[in-house]
Amino acid sequence: MKDNFSKDSKKLLLVDDDPNLILLVKDYLEFQGYEVMTAENGREALEILDNHIPDMIICDVMMPEMDGYAFIEKVRQEPHLSWIPFMFLSAKGQSQDRVKGLNNGADVYMVKPFEPEELVAQVESSLKQSKRLMRQPPTKANEHQKIQVPQNIELTPTELKVVQLLAQGLANKFIAEKLNVSQRTIESHVSNMLNKTNLKNRTELARWAIESQRA
């Protein structure tokens, strides 16, 4: 039995230069009830985003003209796009590839080949999380959903700047350019803050920063 999560009008943007994969994934997702737009590379995807705002982006990493990393950087720089859940779908499956993808702003990193059922489950999970974060106001009725961190956390001035930029949806690479430091330095700051807060990933860190600003 299906749950109460409706796929009605849920639009996905699928970006990949492999026409066979595009066809297979598009058909499967549409069979599950999603509306799927497609693009062959990041540049073409940006043109689509000029006129259509999807509920989620599913993107390959290695593509001609504009690869996935350059594309997600552009997406995360735009306030009207930065909130969109982003999944990397890549044949590059080493640990460092996953870490790089997540550090560049992706919410999910799946490795090809994959099971279609797992892809759909990840899409549904990401859309549900996005709905919770973006559409529920911070009222007393749902305060229990707030991110929990240890008391009296002390961040350095640089860490404060980094977490504020994370809250804006910016990728580590762009934050590094903003602060005129290396991306590795930003990754180190993010890692330190995750250790201090006991949070699991940069998405939770950004959410904590947003909630702290509202408090």
N, C-alpha and C positions, 0 to 999 in steps of 0.2 A: 504493500500500500504506500502511495506517495505521501510525503509529509505536507505541511502547510506552506512550504517554500515554493512559490510560484515562479515558473520560468517565463510567464507571460511578458512579452515585450522586452525580455532580456537580450541585449545586443552584445555580441562578442566580436572583437577584431582579431583575426588570425593572420599572422605575418610570417611567411616562409617562402623561400625561393624554390622549393621542391613541389612541383605541380601535383605529383601523386599524393604526397602527404596532405597538401591543401585539400584535395578532393576527398580523401578518406576521412580526415578529421572534420571537415565541413559537413559531410554527409552524416557522420555519426552524431555530431552536436545538433544538427538540425532535426535529426530523428528524435533526439531527446527533448526537442521543443525550443531550442535557442534560435535566434536570428544571427547569422554569421556573415560578417563582411570580411573580405580577404584582400591582402596586399602581398607583393612579391619581395619587398624590401622596406627598410625604414623610411626612405624618402617618399615612396608611394603611400605608406601608412600615414605619414604626416599630412599629406594632401587630403586623405580621407578624414582625418581628425579636424581639418578646417571646417568641415560641414557636418560631421556626425560624431557624437560623443558616445562611445560604447560603455557598457557596464564593466567590461573587463578586456584586457589585452593579452593575447597568447602569442608569443614571439620566438622565432629562431634566434640563435646567436650569430652564426656565421652566414652573412648574406652579402651580395654585391651592392655597390653604390653607397649604402648606409647599413652597417651591421647593427645587431641588437643592442650593443653597448652605447653606440652613438644615438640610437633611437630612444632608448630609455632615458638618456641624459636630457634630450630635448623635451620628452614628456614630463619629466620631474621638474623641469625649470618653469613650466607653464602652470600658474595657479589653477586654471580651470581644467587642467588635465592631471595634475599631480596626485589627486586622490584616487585615480583609477587603479584597481588591483591589476598587477602585472605578473604574468607567468612566463618564465623562460622555458622553452621546449627545445632541448639541444642534444646532439650526439656526444658532446663533450661532457663526460661523466666523472672525471677525476674530482677529488675533494677540493682541489684548488679552483677548479672551474665552478663548482657550486658556490664556494665562498665568494669568488669574484662576482658571480651573478647576483647574489644576495647583497653584497656590499655596494653594488652599483644601483641598487634600488628595487630589485625584483622582490615580490612577496613570496613567490613559489619558484622552485627550479626542478623541472622534471627532465629525466634523461630518456632519449630515444634508444631502442624501441620501448614502448610503454603499452600497458593494457588500457584499452579505451575506457573501461569502467573506472580505472584509477584517475584518468584525465577528467572525466565527468565529476567524480567525487571531489577532486581538487578545485574544479571550477565552482561547484556548488558551495564548498566550504569557504572559498575566498569571497564569493558574493554575499554569503550570510554574514561573514565578518565585516565586510564593507558596509552592509546595511546596518549592523549594530553600531559601528563607529560613526557613520556619517548621518544617520537619520534619527537616532534616539537622543533627545536632549538630556543634559546632565541634571536630572531631577532627583529628588530624594527617593523616588520609587525605584530607581536603578543605580543608586550609589554603590550598591554591593558589587557592581560590575567594574568598578574602577580598578585600575592597576594598583597592586599592592607592592610597596617597596619598604625596606628597612627605614627606621626613624633616623633623623639627623644625618642624612647623606650630605657630604661636603664635596662639591664639584669645584675644580679649578676654574679660573676665569675663561681659559680656552675651552674647557669642557662645556661650560655654560653656553658659549657661542656656538659650539658644534651641535649641542642638543637643540638649541633654538632653531638652527638651520634644518636639522632633521625633522623638526615639527612642521616645517614648511614643505616637507616632501622632497627635499633636495638629496641627490645621490652623493656618495662620499667624494667622487671626483670633482663635482661642482663645488662642494663645500671646501675642498682643498684649494681650488682656484680662488674662491672668495677670501679665504684666510691667508693665501699666499704661502702655503706649506705643501708638502708632498701628500699624495693620497695615502701612502703607508702611515704617515703621522696621524691622519684622520682615523684610519682603521684602528690604530693603537688607542686613540682616545675613546672610540666607540667601544672597543674591547674592555678598557678600564672601567667605563661607565656601566657596562653590562655586569661586570664583576661587583661593582659597588651596589648596584640596584637589585641584583639577583634576577634580572629580566632575561628573557630567552633570546631576543633578537632586536634588530634596529626598529622594527615596526612597533613593538611594545615600548621601546625607549621613546620613540616619537610620540606615541599616545600618552605616555606618562608626562612628557613635557607639555603637551597640550592641556591635559587635565590640571597640571600644576599652575599653568597660566590662568586657567578659569577660576581656580580656588581663591 
